[in-house]
Amino acid sequence: MYKTIDKQNELFISIIMKNRELMDILDYVSNLGLPNFYIAAGSVFQIIWNYMDGNDLNYGIKDIDVIYY
């Protein structure tokens, strides 16, 4: 039924890690050595939604926004 926050976090991370393209982008950006960056929520939300709907994880994602400062 309802999952604990720890179980929800585990599921979230496992879904995100299934997306090879996103992991490649995270690796690439991490190697740039930027002091602060994050991936905007739109693509992350869409990946989770796609997983839950049984779609390809990248379905409907046109870009992945990297925010840095």
VENCORWO-V443762 format. One line per field, one symbol per residue. ss: DSSP state (h for helix, s for strand, l for the rest). psi: psi as a letter, one per 40 degrees, with the letter a starting at -180 (. if undefined). Layout:
BEGIN
ss=???
psi=???
END
This chain:
BEGIN
ss=llllhhhhhhhhhhhhhllhhhhhhhhhhhhlllllssslhhhhhhhhhhhhhllllllllllllsssl
psi=biiiddddddddddddeegdddddddddddeefidhiihiddddddddddddeeihdehehdihhhhi.
END
